[in-house]
């Protein structure tokens, strides 16, 4: 009887312990961010990215921190790596936004269009493309693009 109790206790203990793969690094990283512990948050997000390479949220979280630290080059590297591994439209939009801020309108437009090619109703990508066409004073391109948008898909 004692052996059965010990075996059951060991099994309960082992199933209750989380492996590194089961730890939600995104949640832990956000907890560190809320305490403004950026290095700890970054470490958690990196661990998560290494474990879940196809999860765009880790790349976006790392990019947010590196951008806040004032390193847009590193931010773009992280996002490009993330896009290569995930093809996430959110990552494409993040890349486009940084390039837009840096004044690289042509490449920013390319990234907004990548996001739109995956989801033609993505509001952020639509607004980004419209903004670039307006800033570039591309009236013809803007008119053509606006005519191509199916307004009915945005009715609620």
C-alpha positions in Angstrom: 0.0 0.0 0.0 2.8 2.4 0.9 4.5 1.7 -2.5 1.2 2.6 -4.3 0.9 5.9 -2.4 4.5 6.8 -3.1 4.2 6.0 -6.9 0.9 8.0 -7.1 2.6 10.9 -5.3 5.6 10.8 -7.6 3.4 10.7 -10.7 1.3 13.7 -9.4 4.5 15.6 -8.7 6.0 14.8 -12.1 2.9 15.7 -14.0 2.6 19.0 -12.0 6.1 20.2 -12.9 6.3 22.1 -16.1 9.1 21.6 -18.5 10.8 24.6 -20.2 8.6 23.9 -23.3 5.4 24.4 -21.3 6.4 27.7 -19.7 4.5 30.6 -21.2 7.4 32.9 -21.9 5.1 35.4 -23.5 3.1 35.8 -20.3 6.3 35.9 -18.1 7.9 38.4 -20.5 4.9 40.7 -20.3 4.9 40.5 -16.5 8.5 41.7 -16.6 7.6 44.5 -19.0 4.9 45.7 -16.7 7.6 46.1 -14.0 9.8 47.8 -16.6 12.4 45.0 -16.3 13.3 45.1 -20.0 16.3 42.8 -19.9 14.4 40.1 -18.1 11.5 40.5 -20.4 13.8 40.3 -23.4 15.4 37.1 -22.0 11.9 35.5 -21.6 10.9 36.5 -25.1 14.1 35.2 -26.6 13.6 31.9 -24.8 10.0 31.7 -26.2 11.2 32.6 -29.7 13.8 29.8 -29.5 11.1 27.3 -28.4 8.2 28.5 -30.6 9.9 29.8 -33.7 6.7 30.0 -35.7 4.9 32.3 -33.1 5.0 35.9 -34.4 4.2 37.3 -31.0 7.7 36.6 -29.7 9.4 38.4 -32.6 7.0 41.4 -32.2 7.7 41.6 -28.4 11.4 41.5 -28.9 11.1 44.1 -31.6 9.1 46.4 -29.3 11.9 46.3 -26.7 14.8 46.8 -29.1 12.9 49.7 -30.7 12.3 51.2 -27.3 16.0 50.8 -26.6 16.6 52.9 -29.7 18.0 50.2 -32.0 15.9 50.2 -35.2 18.6 48.2 -37.1 18.4 45.4 -34.6 14.6 45.7 -34.6 14.4 45.2 -38.3 16.8 42.2 -38.1 14.5 40.6 -35.5 11.4 41.3 -37.6 12.9 40.1 -40.9 14.0 36.9 -39.1 10.5 36.6 -37.7 8.8 37.2 -41.1 11.1 34.5 -42.7 9.9 32.0 -40.1 6.3 33.0 -39.8 5.1 35.0 -42.8 3.0 37.0 -40.3 1.2 40.0 -41.7 1.6 41.7 -38.3 5.3 41.4 -38.7 5.1 42.7 -42.3 3.1 45.7 -40.9 5.7 46.3 -38.1 8.5 46.3 -40.7 6.5 48.7 -42.9 5.9 51.0 -40.0 9.6 51.3 -39.1 10.6 51.9 -42.7 7.8 54.5 -43.0 9.2 56.3 -39.9 12.6 56.2 -41.4 11.3 57.8 -44.6 11.9 54.7 -46.7 8.5 54.9 -48.5 9.2 52.5 -51.3 10.3 49.6 -49.1 7.5 50.4 -46.6 5.0 50.2 -49.4 6.4 46.8 -50.4 5.8 45.5 -46.8 2.3 46.9 -46.5 1.5 45.1 -49.8 2.9 41.9 -48.5 0.5 42.1 -45.6 -2.3 42.9 -47.9 -1.5 40.0 -50.2 -2.2 37.7 -47.2 -5.3 39.6 -46.0 -6.7 42.2 -48.3 -9.0 43.5 -45.5 -6.2 44.2 -43.0 -7.1 47.8 -41.9 -3.6 48.6 -40.7 -2.1 47.6 -44.0 -4.7 49.5 -46.0 -4.2 52.6 -44.0 -0.4 52.3 -44.3 -0.6 51.9 -48.1 -3.0 54.9 -48.4 -0.7 57.0 -46.2 2.4 56.2 -48.3 0.6 56.9 -51.6 -0.6 60.2 -50.1 2.8 61.2 -48.8 4.4 60.3 -52.2 1.7 62.5 -53.8 0.8 59.6 -56.0 -2.7 60.7 -56.8 -3.2 58.3 -59.7 -2.0 55.3 -57.6 -4.1 56.4 -54.7 -7.3 56.7 -56.8 -6.6 53.3 -58.4 -6.0 51.7 -55.1 -9.1 53.2 -53.5 -11.3 52.0 -56.4 -9.9 48.5 -56.0 -11.1 48.3 -52.3 -14.3 46.3 -51.8 -16.1 48.5 -49.4 -18.8 45.9 -48.7 -16.2 43.7 -46.9 -16.0 46.4 -44.2 -19.7 46.7 -43.4 -20.5 45.5 -39.9 
